[in-house]
Amino acid sequence: MSDLGKIDRRFFERRIAPNLGADRDDVALGPSHGVDFGVLDIDGRALVTATDPLSILPDLGLERAARFALDLVLADVAVSGVPPSHLSICFTLPETMSDDEFATVWETIHAECADLGVAVATGHTARYSGQSYPWVGAATAMGVGDRADVVRPDGAREGDRLLLTTGPAVESVGLLSTLFPDELELPDDAIADAQERLEEVYAVRDALAAAAAGPVTAMHDVTEGGLAGALNEMAAGADARFAVDRASVPMRPGVAEVCDSLEIDPWAATSCGSLAIAVDPDGVDAVRGALEARGTVVADIGRVESGEGVVVDGERLEHPRVDPSWDAYAELAGG
């Protein structure tokens, strides 16, 4: 198992996958490495569900931190193409968090849920000794839709085009430059550009817009392991090869500067807000149009072919296994 971050495929397949409780016929899609949501068959309808930890970074400002934490949870359902509709949320709060601070977090979550049509169905909230920021609990998002509308991350088909929103490492760069600006030996304008990337870490509305405009055959948010990880997981799941044109991949302002400064490979760094999307060729213009209408940067970066793995300009791109932003955060926080 990795020291930091998600468990690797080998540990999952040896220790987790063989031990999943009761074998029930209503589990249409159970736990699978690289797939962030499960699907239950409820009387012919699909209940899509996903669980994530809740991370609150107070230095971002509690309102922004709360909205970011919520979007991370809801995005794993939204990439299925089914709108998230319900939320179960558990807070295990640090003793240092005041009532007013928690009220700000909660009211932000309420407002964003209301805007997205998400109801809080149940939860648990308490303070516990030993708890500390940023990990303050976990949440499960749910959405109900037609089974035929569910977009799986392993659904790409030969001939599909590959779209990418936003670009690599926007989350890593936005967070690290905002939390540790004085630790980066970069010009002020580069720092300012990097900090603006935090406005691009929200994926829920983009995922739903893309799915509605489709046909989308597969979608994956670019989280741990970055773009390289997401593309490899999608290609492996689809039993296909993804051919990517490096020059077509958008690189947002400030990303290259911060990644170079921290010696991070931007293609391997987490980038919440970015979506890798496989689209039927007939749907490319519609999906691009829907995303651009929202003001989202989107690019056609390649195609799905027969074969295996991911190639960039003809050279193999491996899964990074470990996200470099974890070590960068630990080093900057400790420095």
N, C-alpha and C positions, 0 to 999 in steps of 0.2 A: 504494500500500500504506500502511496505517496506520503511524504512527511506533511505536506500542506496541500490543501485543495481536495478535489473529488478523488474517490478511490479509482484505481485504474481498472481496465477491462479484465485483467487476469484475476484480480482479487474479487471483482464482481462475479465473474463466472464460476470461480471456485467456492466462494463462501456465501454469496448473497443469492444468486439465481437458483441454486438447488433447494433453498429453504425459504419458501414464500407463503407459508401457511397453507390453508386449505385450497384444494383445486376446485375452482368454481367455474361453471359454464358461462357465467355472465361477465367474466373478465375478457373483454375483446382484445385488449392490448395491455399486457402486464409489464412489469419492470424490465427494461432492456438498456444495456449500456449505450449511452449516446442519445437516448430518447428521453425527453424531459417530462413527458406526461403519460398517463394511463387512460384507458377508455373502458367504461362499463357499458354493457348492453342492458338498458332498462326498458323492457317492453317495446323493443324495436327502435328506441331512441338511444343516442350516444351521450353518455355522461363523461365528459373529459375532465380529468382532475390532475393537479400537480401540487407538489409540496416543496417549499424552499425555506431556508433560514431567513430570519429578519435581521438585517444589519442596519443599525442607526449610527451614523457618524456625526456627532453633535457639531463638530467644527465646520460642517457644510451649512449649518443653520438647520434648526429642527424641522422646519416646514419642507425644505428641499430634501433633507435626509429621509423624511417620512414618505414623501412622494416617490423618491427613488426606490426605497425599500419595497413599497407596494407594487410599483411597476414591475420590479424583478419577479415578484410572485405571480402577478396576473399574466405576464408575457408568456410564461410557459404553457398556459391554456390558449392564449390568443394566437400563438403560432400554429395551433391546430386548425385555425380558421373558424372555430366556434367561439363566439364572444363569451368571456367570463361573466358569470351571472351571480355567483355566490362565493362567500369567503368565510372560512373558519380560521380564527387567528388566536395565537397564544403569545402572551407577553411574559417573559421572565426578566423582570426589570432589575437593574442594579439599585442598591440602597441609596446611591447618590442622586438618583433621578427624582426631581421634585414633582409634586402634584401638577404644578403649572406646566412644567416641561412635558410631562406625559399628556396633559390635556392638549397641548399644541400638536403633538404627534397624532393623537387620536382624532382631533378635529380635522387635521389635514387628510388623514386616511378616509374619514367619513366624506369629506367634500369630493375627493377624487373618485371614491366608489360611487357616490351619487351621480356624478357626471358621466361615469362609464356604465351606469345601470347595474351596478354590482351591489347586492345586499349582503350585509354581515349576518350570517346565519347562526353562528355560535362562536364561543371563544373562552379564553381564560386569561386573567390578568392578575399578577402578583409581583411583589418584590421578594427577592431571595438573596441571602448572603452568598458571597462568592461570585455573583454575577458582575460582569463589567461590559462596557462598550467594546466593540460595536455589536456583538451578537446578543440580541435581547429577546429571542424567541423564534417562532416559526409560524408559517401560515399555509393553509391549503386552499387553493382556488378551484372553482368548479364552473363548468359551463355545460349546457344541454343543447344538443342540436341534432340534425339529421345525420345518420351514420354516413351517408354518401358525401356529406360536406366536410368530413374530417380530413385534414391535410396532415399526412405523416411525414416526419423528417427523412424517412427512408423511401419516399415514394417517387423519387426522380426517375425519369425514363430517358433512354437513348434518344437524342434529338432535341431534348429540352435546352433552353437557354438558361444561363445562370445570371441572376441579378444580385447586386449587393447594395444595401442602403448604407449611407453614412460613410463607412470605411473602417479600417483596422484601428484598434487601440484607443478609440475615442473615450471610453470609460476610464481606462487606466491613466491616460494622459490628463483627462479632466480632473480626476480625483487627486492624483499625485501632485499636480501643479497647484491645485487649490489648497491641499492640506500642507504641503511642504514647499512653498514658493521660495523661501530663503535658502533652501538646500540645493536649488537648481542654479547652476552657473550659466544663466542665459539672459539675454537682453529682456527688458521689461515688456517690449511688444510681443516677443515670443511667449513669455509667460501669460500675457493677457490672452493671446490667441488660444493657448492650450486650455486655460481656465474656461473659455467659452464652450469647450467641447462638452462640459457638463450639461448644457442645454440640449444635447443630442442623445442622451442615454435612455430615452423613453421609447419603447418599442410597441406598446400595446395597440395604439391607434394605427400605426403603420401596418402592423401585421393584419389587422382586420380589414384595412383598406385594400391591401394587396390581395387577400383571399377573396374579397367580394368582387374585385375587378377581374380575376383570373381568366382562364384556369391555371391555378397554382398546383403543382404536383408534389412539392416538398418545401418545407420552410424550417429554418433553424436559427435561433438567436445566437449571436456570436459571443458566448460567455467564456468560461474557463478554457484555456487553450487557444483562444482567439480565432481568427479566420482560418488558420491552418487546421486547428482542431475541428471546427465546425464543418469545413469542406470534407475532411477525411471521414468524419462520422457519417455525413450524408452519403458520400460515395460508397463507403463500406456497407451501409444499410441497404443501398439500392443495387449493390453488386454491379457497379458501373464505374467508369473513369470520368473524373471531372478535369477538363482541359481549360486552364485559366490563362488569360493574357495579363501579365503583370502591369503593363502600362495602362490598362483600363481600370485598375483598382483605384478608387478615389483615396487620396491621402489628405485629410483635413488639416487646416492650418494649425501649426504648433505640434502636431503629432510627431513628425520626423525629428524635430529639434529636441523634444523631451526624450523620446526613445533613444536617440543617439547619445544624449547626455547621460542617461542611466544605463546605457548599453543593453537596452531591451530590444528584442526583435518585435516590431509592431504587429507582425502577422501571427505571433504566438501569444499576444497579450489580450486579456479579456476586454470585450468591447460591447457591453450591454447597450442596446439601442440600435446596433447594427443587425441586419437580417440578411442571411444568405437564402435566396429564393430560387427554386427551379420552376420554370414556367414553360408551358406549352408554347411553341413559337408563335402560334396565332394569338396568344394573349400578352405578348411582351409589351406592345404599345399601350394596351389598356392598363396593365399593372404599372408601367412607368408613369403613365399619365396620372393615375390615381395617387401615386406617391408624390410626384412633383407638384400636384395640386395642393398637397399638404405642406409644401415647402421642404420636402425631404430630399436630400441628395441621393440619387440612385444611378447605378451604372450597370451596363451589360458587360460582364467580365469573362464570359466563356460559355462553354457548352458541355452537355453530357454525352459521353461516347461509350461504346462497348469497351470492356476492359476492366481495370481495377485501379484504385488509388487516385491520387491527385497529381497532375503535372502542371507546372507553371512555365510557360515558354518552352515546353518540351522536357523540363527537368522535374524529377520526382520531388514532391513536397511531403515531408513526413509529419505525422502528428507530433506536436511538441512534448506530449506527456505531462510536462510540468509548466504551469503558467509562470513566466518570469516576473510578472507584476507582483506576485506574492512576496518573493524575496526582496524586490525593490521597496515595497511598502515596509517590510520588517526592518530593512536597513535604514530607511529614512526615519521611521518612527523611533528606532533605537539610537539614531545619531543625534 
